[in-house]
Amino acid sequence: MDLLLWLLIGILGGNAVPHLVKGITKESYPCALGNGPVPNFIGGWLSFVLALGLARLVLNSRVSDFDLIAGSIGFLLIGLFHASIGAFGRK
């Protein structure tokens, strides 16, 4: 069972990368939530959070749920900043 979960973690985490990158670089990319930067970032973020949650389940680590939630929210906030306004303002 762990092997299948790790496979799913790899798929979710790997799929998150292109959506996150396209979101923060404000480029279009096919996504179930929409092709714009913000929907792509949200889709990638959700994939990343799911992968992180599954990894916690498999590892049964001492990391608290609050730690994971705080890290996920921080990741979401900085990604939304880059996907919308960006470090150099809007295009």
N, CA and C atoms as an extended XYZ file, in Angstrom:
273
Properties=species:S:1:pos:R:3:atomname:S:1:resname:S:1:resid:I:1 pbc="F F F"
N         0.822       -1.192        0.000 N   MET     1
C         0.000        0.000        0.000 CA  MET     1
C         0.871        1.263        0.000 C   MET     1
N         1.946        1.243        0.804 N   ASP     2
C         2.835        2.404        0.846 CA  ASP     2
C         3.421        2.711       -0.527 C   ASP     2
N         3.766        1.680       -1.270 N   LEU     3
C         4.347        1.871       -2.592 CA  LEU     3
C         3.370        2.601       -3.518 C   LEU     3
N         2.111        2.230       -3.475 N   LEU     4
C         1.107        2.905       -4.292 CA  LEU     4
C         0.899        4.353       -3.854 C   LEU     4
N         0.926        4.574       -2.535 N   LEU     5
C         0.791        5.949       -2.044 CA  LEU     5
C         1.980        6.805       -2.474 C   LEU     5
N         3.196        6.245       -2.420 N   TRP     6
C         4.371        6.995       -2.861 CA  TRP     6
C         4.313        7.288       -4.357 C   TRP     6
N         3.769        6.349       -5.116 N   LEU     7
C         3.579        6.589       -6.548 CA  LEU     7
C         2.626        7.759       -6.755 C   LEU     7
N         1.525        7.790       -6.022 N   LEU     8
C         0.566        8.886       -6.118 CA  LEU     8
C         1.176       10.210       -5.656 C   LEU     8
N         1.982       10.149       -4.606 N   ILE     9
C         2.679       11.350       -4.124 CA  ILE     9
C         3.591       11.899       -5.221 C   ILE     9
N         4.320       11.020       -5.890 N   GLY    10
C         5.203       11.445       -6.981 CA  GLY    10
C         4.429       12.049       -8.133 C   GLY    10
N         3.304       11.443       -8.485 N   ILE    11
C         2.478       11.970       -9.580 CA  ILE    11
C         1.927       13.339       -9.220 C   ILE    11
N         1.361       13.469       -8.029 N   LEU    12
C         0.793       14.761       -7.611 CA  LEU    12
C         1.868       15.840       -7.496 C   LEU    12
N         2.984       15.504       -6.872 N   GLY    13
C         4.066       16.477       -6.709 CA  GLY    13
C         4.684       16.872       -8.034 C   GLY    13
N         4.891       15.899       -8.910 N   GLY    14
C         5.462       16.196      -10.223 CA  GLY    14
C         4.525       17.015      -11.091 C   GLY    14
N         3.235       16.739      -11.001 N   ASN    15
C         2.260       17.497      -11.778 CA  ASN    15
C         2.090       18.910      -11.236 C   ASN    15
N         2.380       19.114       -9.968 N   ALA    16
C         2.246       20.444       -9.376 CA  ALA    16
C         3.267       21.420       -9.956 C   ALA    16
N         4.450       20.923      -10.281 N   VAL    17
C         5.554       21.796      -10.698 CA  VAL    17
C         5.226       22.653      -11.921 C   VAL    17
N         4.793       22.080      -13.057 N   PRO    18
C         4.538       22.948      -14.215 CA  PRO    18
C         3.424       23.963      -13.961 C   PRO    18
N         2.418       23.566      -13.187 N   HIS    19
C         1.327       24.498      -12.898 CA  HIS    19
C         1.800       25.633      -11.990 C   HIS    19
N         2.618       25.301      -11.017 N   LEU    20
C         3.169       26.338      -10.138 CA  LEU    20
C         4.060       27.302      -10.928 C   LEU    20
N         4.927       26.754      -11.768 N   VAL    21
C         5.855       27.580      -12.549 CA  VAL    21
C         5.101       28.483      -13.514 C   VAL    21
N         4.147       27.925      -14.243 N   LYS    22
C         3.379       28.732      -15.196 CA  LYS    22
C         2.548       29.777      -14.466 C   LYS    22
N         2.077       29.446      -13.272 N   GLY    23
C         1.306       30.414      -12.503 CA  GLY    23
C         2.141       31.602      -12.070 C   GLY    23
N         3.320       31.356      -11.507 N   ILE    24
C         4.114       32.470      -10.997 CA  ILE    24
C         4.844       33.224      -12.102 C   ILE    24
N         4.945       32.639      -13.301 N   THR    25
C         5.550       33.370      -14.419 CA  THR    25
C         4.488       33.988      -15.327 C   THR    25
N         3.223       33.891      -14.888 N   LYS    26
C         2.086       34.512      -15.584 CA  LYS    26
C         1.925       34.034      -17.021 C   LYS    26
N         2.082       32.739      -17.235 N   GLU    27
C         1.909       32.160      -18.560 CA  GLU    27
C         0.698       31.244      -18.567 C   GLU    27
N         0.099       31.086      -19.741 N   SER    28
C        -1.026       30.163      -19.890 CA  SER    28
C        -0.515       28.733      -19.940 C   SER    28
N        -1.334       27.829      -19.428 N   TYR    29
C        -1.003       26.406      -19.435 CA  TYR    29
C        -2.305       25.659      -19.197 C   TYR    29
N        -2.545       24.563      -19.917 N   PRO    30
C        -3.806       23.843      -19.733 CA  PRO    30
C        -3.978       23.346      -18.294 C   PRO    30
N        -5.131       23.661      -17.727 N   CYS    31
C        -5.418       23.284      -16.346 CA  CYS    31
C        -6.923       23.072      -16.204 C   CYS    31
N        -7.324       22.155      -15.375 N   ALA    32
C        -8.746       21.885      -15.153 CA  ALA    32
C        -9.469       23.092      -14.550 C   ALA    32
N        -8.755       23.939      -13.833 N   LEU    33
C        -9.375       25.100      -13.194 CA  LEU    33
C        -9.398       26.333      -14.091 C   LEU    33
N        -8.704       26.293      -15.203 N   GLY    34
C        -8.601       27.430      -16.114 CA  GLY    34
C        -7.179       27.558      -16.612 C   GLY    34
N        -6.987       28.256      -17.715 N   ASN    35
C        -5.661       28.319      -18.331 CA  ASN    35
C        -4.822       29.518      -17.893 C   ASN    35
N        -5.369       30.409      -17.087 N   GLY    36
C        -4.641       31.600      -16.656 CA  GLY    36
C        -3.649       31.304      -15.548 C   GLY    36
N        -2.861       32.310      -15.168 N   PRO    37
C        -1.831       32.117      -14.146 CA  PRO    37
C        -2.384       31.768      -12.760 C   PRO    37
N        -3.417       32.471      -12.311 N   VAL    38
C        -3.937       32.214      -10.961 CA  VAL    38
C        -4.578       30.824      -10.874 C   VAL    38
N        -5.458       30.424      -11.810 N   PRO    39
C        -5.994       29.055      -11.731 CA  PRO    39
C        -4.904       27.986      -11.817 C   PRO    39
N        -3.872       28.234      -12.619 N   ASN    40
C        -2.774       27.278      -12.701 CA  ASN    40
C        -2.040       27.177      -11.382 C   ASN    40
N        -1.760       28.313      -10.757 N   PHE    41
C        -1.073       28.277       -9.472 CA  PHE    41
C        -1.923       27.555       -8.430 C   PHE    41
N        -3.219       27.851       -8.395 N   ILE    42
C        -4.109       27.197       -7.429 CA  ILE    42
C        -4.127       25.685       -7.662 C   ILE    42
N        -4.223       25.262       -8.929 N   GLY    43
C        -4.201       23.836       -9.245 CA  GLY    43
C        -2.906       23.168       -8.814 C   GLY    43
N        -1.784       23.834       -9.069 N   GLY    44
C        -0.489       23.299       -8.643 CA  GLY    44
C        -0.359       23.257       -7.137 C   GLY    44
N        -0.860       24.298       -6.485 N   TRP    45
C        -0.814       24.358       -5.023 CA  TRP    45
C        -1.646       23.233       -4.418 C   TRP    45
N        -2.842       23.007       -4.966 N   LEU    46
C        -3.688       21.922       -4.463 CA  LEU    46
C        -3.011       20.558       -4.643 C   LEU    46
N        -2.369       20.352       -5.781 N   SER    47
C        -1.646       19.098       -6.001 CA  SER    47
C        -0.516       18.934       -4.995 C   SER    47
N         0.185       20.028       -4.735 N   PHE    48
C         1.293       20.002       -3.781 CA  PHE    48
C         0.791       19.702       -2.366 C   PHE    48
N        -0.310       20.333       -1.981 N   VAL    49
C        -0.875       20.114       -0.647 CA  VAL    49
C        -1.355       18.666       -0.499 C   VAL    49
N        -1.987       18.132       -1.526 N   LEU    50
C        -2.415       16.735       -1.476 CA  LEU    50
C        -1.219       15.797       -1.358 C   LEU    50
N        -0.163       16.078       -2.115 N   ALA    51
C         1.044       15.250       -2.036 CA  ALA    51
C         1.657       15.334       -0.639 C   ALA    51
N         1.683       16.522       -0.074 N   LEU    52
C         2.228       16.714        1.269 CA  LEU    52
C         1.394       15.969        2.310 C   LEU    52
N         0.075       16.040        2.183 N   GLY    53
C        -0.804       15.331        3.111 CA  GLY    53
C        -0.629       13.823        3.024 C   GLY    53
N        -0.494       13.312        1.803 N   LEU    54
C        -0.264       11.877        1.642 CA  LEU    54
C         1.096       11.465        2.203 C   LEU    54
N         2.107       12.309        2.002 N   ALA    55
C         3.437       11.999        2.542 CA  ALA    55
C         3.389       11.939        4.068 C   ALA    55
N         2.655       12.852        4.665 N   ARG    56
C         2.516       12.838        6.126 CA  ARG    56
C         1.821       11.560        6.582 C   ARG    56
N         0.809       11.148        5.842 N   LEU    57
C         0.090        9.922        6.167 CA  LEU    57
C         1.013        8.712        6.088 C   LEU    57
N         1.808        8.650        5.036 N   VAL    58
C         2.711        7.505        4.850 CA  VAL    58
C         3.821        7.512        5.899 C   VAL    58
N         4.390        8.674        6.158 N   LEU    59
C         5.519        8.757        7.086 CA  LEU    59
C         5.101        8.711        8.543 C   LEU    59
N         3.847        9.103        8.822 N   ASN    60
C         3.349        9.146       10.193 CA  ASN    60
C         4.350        9.889       11.084 C   ASN    60
N         4.786       11.047       10.609 N   SER    61
C         5.854       11.797       11.285 CA  SER    61
C         5.320       12.616       12.450 C   SER    61
N         6.226       13.283       13.095 N   ARG    62
C         5.880       14.129       14.236 CA  ARG    62
C         5.516       15.547       13.813 C   ARG    62
N         5.476       15.797       12.528 N   VAL    63
C         5.083       17.122       12.043 CA  VAL    63
C         3.609       17.317       12.366 C   VAL    63
N         3.294       18.460       12.975 N   SER    64
C         1.900       18.687       13.351 CA  SER    64
C         1.090       19.179       12.157 C   SER    64
N        -0.206       18.994       12.258 N   ASP    65
C        -1.097       19.484       11.209 CA  ASP    65
C        -0.992       21.000       11.078 C   ASP    65
N        -0.825       21.704       12.188 N   PHE    66
C        -0.722       23.159       12.150 CA  PHE    66
C         0.520       23.615       11.395 C   PHE    66
N         1.622       22.888       11.533 N   ASP    67
C         2.838       23.206       10.780 CA  ASP    67
C         2.587       23.093        9.286 C   ASP    67
N         1.944       21.999        8.878 N   LEU    68
C         1.651       21.794        7.460 CA  LEU    68
C         0.670       22.835        6.933 C   LEU    68
N        -0.317       23.169        7.727 N   ILE    69
C        -1.302       24.179        7.314 CA  ILE    69
C        -0.627       25.538        7.176 C   ILE    69
N         0.199       25.906        8.136 N   ALA    70
C         0.888       27.202        8.082 CA  ALA    70
C         1.802       27.281        6.866 C   ALA    70
N         2.555       26.224        6.612 N   GLY    71
C         3.435       26.201        5.443 CA  GLY    71
C         2.653       26.263        4.148 C   GLY    71
N         1.540       25.555        4.078 N   SER    72
C         0.708       25.557        2.875 CA  SER    72
C         0.088       26.921        2.626 C   SER    72
N        -0.338       27.601        3.681 N   ILE    73
C        -0.920       28.942        3.535 CA  ILE    73
C         0.141       29.939        3.095 C   ILE    73
N         1.331       29.851        3.665 N   GLY    74
C         2.424       30.731        3.241 CA  GLY    74
C         2.770       30.521        1.781 C   GLY    74
N         2.831       29.275        1.364 N   PHE    75
C         3.093       28.917       -0.033 CA  PHE    75
C         2.006       29.503       -0.923 C   PHE    75
N         0.747       29.368       -0.515 N   LEU    76
C        -0.380       29.895       -1.282 CA  LEU    76
C        -0.289       31.413       -1.424 C   LEU    76
N        -0.004       32.106       -0.344 N   LEU    77
C         0.035       33.567       -0.375 CA  LEU    77
C         1.136       34.100       -1.288 C   LEU    77
N         2.345       33.570       -1.175 N   ILE    78
C         3.428       34.073       -2.021 CA  ILE    78
C         3.203       33.691       -3.473 C   ILE    78
N         2.635       32.533       -3.724 N   GLY    79
C         2.338       32.126       -5.096 CA  GLY    79
C         1.264       32.983       -5.727 C   GLY    79
N         0.219       33.296       -4.966 N   LEU    80
C        -0.831       34.179       -5.487 CA  LEU    80
C        -0.282       35.570       -5.769 C   LEU    80
N         0.621       36.032       -4.940 N   PHE    81
C         1.264       37.314       -5.181 CA  PHE    81
C         1.988       37.302       -6.517 C   PHE    81
N         2.777       36.266       -6.766 N   HIS    82
C         3.525       36.183       -8.016 CA  HIS    82
C         2.617       35.953       -9.217 C   HIS    82
N         1.542       35.183       -9.047 N   ALA    83
C         0.633       34.879      -10.148 CA  ALA    83
C        -0.259       36.079      -10.510 C   ALA    83
N        -0.473       36.978       -9.567 N   SER    84
C        -1.338       38.128       -9.853 CA  SER    84
C        -0.533       39.405      -10.045 C   SER    84
N        -0.039       39.997       -9.006 N   ILE    85
C         0.700       41.271       -9.097 CA  ILE    85
C         2.137       41.046       -9.554 C   ILE    85
N         2.809       40.127       -8.903 N   GLY    86
C         4.199       39.815       -9.226 CA  GLY    86
C         5.175       40.757       -8.568 C   GLY    86
N         6.428       40.371       -8.552 N   ALA    87
C         7.469       41.149       -7.897 CA  ALA    87
C         7.728       42.477       -8.617 C   ALA    87
N         7.474       42.522       -9.915 N   PHE    88
C         7.751       43.734      -10.694 CA  PHE    88
C         6.480       44.422      -11.161 C   PHE    88
N         5.344       44.122      -10.524 N   GLY    89
C         4.077       44.729      -10.922 CA  GLY    89
C         3.454       43.971      -12.077 C   GLY    89
N         2.298       44.414      -12.473 N   ARG    90
C         1.564       43.763      -13.555 CA  ARG    90
C         2.233       44.012      -14.893 C   ARG    90
N         2.028       43.078      -15.846 N   LYS    91
C         2.560       43.232      -17.196 CA  LYS    91
C         1.688       44.222      -17.958 C   LYS    91
